[in-house]
Amino acid sequence: MSAESFDYSTLLRPDLPPAAARWAGFPAYNFVGGHNDAASVPIEELAAAAARVLQRDGRQLATYGLDSGPLGYRPLREFIAGKLARDAGISCTPDEVLITSGSLQGLDLVNQVLLAPGDTVIFEQATYGGAITRVKRLGVDIVGVPVDHDGLSSQGVRKALESLGRRGIRPKYIYTIPTVQNPTATVMSEARRTELLALSRAYQVPIFEDECYADLVWTGKRPRALRAMDGTDRVIHIGSFSKTIAPALRIGYLVAGWPLLSRILGIKNDGGSGALEQMILAEYCAKHFDAHVAALRTTLRGKLDALAGALEAHFGTTAEFEYPAGGIFLWVTLPKPVDTTRLAQLALQAGIAINPGAEWMTDAEPGRSRLRICFAHASPAVLQEGIARLAQVCRREFDVPPVAGAVHR
Ligand SMILES: Cc1ncc(COP(=O)(O)O)c(C=O)c1O
């Protein structure tokens, strides 16, 4: 029996976001969020790693911070520092790595130490919805700059910095997802990285680099991180194990110099991020990370091809997209008459969940006919069936794709 209800409505703080809906299970065709391939979760190896690490270090669970202090389990920080040096060119010590509860906590922590209401930040115009909502909730202004095939437009950033400068505004940071951008999946070119860093230096505006997809570039070779190229503490770097191992683990990390990290630690007063997850990941990743991620990339690419084929078969030329350089998302543009926010509502009634583009843009209007599809979780068969059904819903409501225009195979 549930407890008698109590009316909290008059007690709630006035600036809360809308109430959450109760979870009603996943829809049959679940193409939203960052869920990953279930069959790729390395269950046996994680279980073996858990047994080994608990036998060896389990008594450390008796202390907050696992005898490693507030930055997190030291063997995991050592793994991350070593991997970032090898793969992303970042030179940092384990004491410049903070383990966070997912990179979402990294976003929150950086925002909490840097942002106050009325501040301004520069974002990629198409970007991670979770980053947009967080910053908006803090009463911070976002200036969106276009992203193209080569990543964030440095010319656009220059214009934004100049125009803000004329109004006496120094933005708090430039937020970018340079390698396998969410949602466009583009990889920022080396030239753009250099230009962006020069602007950051000239205008003394830090860069906030969010890299949770960088290990999922199809070539297996991620470019040097902005933090590596800069060589100063002007770039804050965050990453995550959500897209490479499993999102439910809730383990991410933040790399920054001690002057900023010490301020961040001052507000990360949560007693430490999940201890078992940190221990198991450290034990597992040291031996298995590279082989696991290489296999995952192959699986994901196969699913992407299934999705691309389904879009071609059921939407024909009405669905435009650039083939992603890696990752788990496809960013699709439909013809102008399609309002993807409305399409997402109708599709959900038919059991298909998609992310409407407006939620992934700093200005909703340019995202009106775009949508983001996550291809990592669904099987190729479910992707194909779901896209066929999505095309039916879209045709019924918007006459897109038109019956004659679709290329049926
Ligand atoms: C760009 C970006 N940053 C951060 C996150 C948050 O990831 P997590 O908290 O699972 O590490 C996501 C999740 O999709 C993302 O796409």
PDBQT file of the ligand as one rigid body, heavy atoms in Angstrom, charges set to zero:
ROOT
HETATM    1  C1  LIG A 501      28.740  14.908 -25.325  1.00  0.00    +0.000 C 
HETATM    2  C2  LIG A 501      28.300  14.185 -24.102  1.00  0.00    +0.000 A 
HETATM    3  N1  LIG A 501      28.789  14.552 -22.916  1.00  0.00    +0.000 NA
HETATM    4  C3  LIG A 501      28.425  13.935 -21.784  1.00  0.00    +0.000 A 
HETATM    5  C4  LIG A 501      27.515  12.893 -21.812  1.00  0.00    +0.000 A 
HETATM    6  C5  LIG A 501      27.139  12.239 -20.535  1.00  0.00    +0.000 C 
HETATM    7  O1  LIG A 501      27.660  10.961 -20.446  1.00  0.00    +0.000 OA
HETATM    8  P1  LIG A 501      27.922  10.152 -19.127  1.00  0.00    +0.000 P 
HETATM    9  O2  LIG A 501      27.469  10.970 -17.963  1.00  0.00    +0.000 OA
HETATM   10  O3  LIG A 501      27.177   8.888 -19.255  1.00  0.00    +0.000 OA
HETATM   11  O4  LIG A 501      29.399   9.958 -19.075  1.00  0.00    +0.000 OA
HETATM   12  C6  LIG A 501      26.973  12.478 -23.021  1.00  0.00    +0.000 A 
HETATM   13  C7  LIG A 501      25.976  11.398 -23.083  1.00  0.00    +0.000 C 
HETATM   14  O5  LIG A 501      25.379  11.072 -24.060  1.00  0.00    +0.000 OA
HETATM   15  C8  LIG A 501      27.376  13.140 -24.207  1.00  0.00    +0.000 A 
HETATM   16  O6  LIG A 501      26.899  12.805 -25.408  1.00  0.00    +0.000 OA
ENDROOT
TORSDOF 0
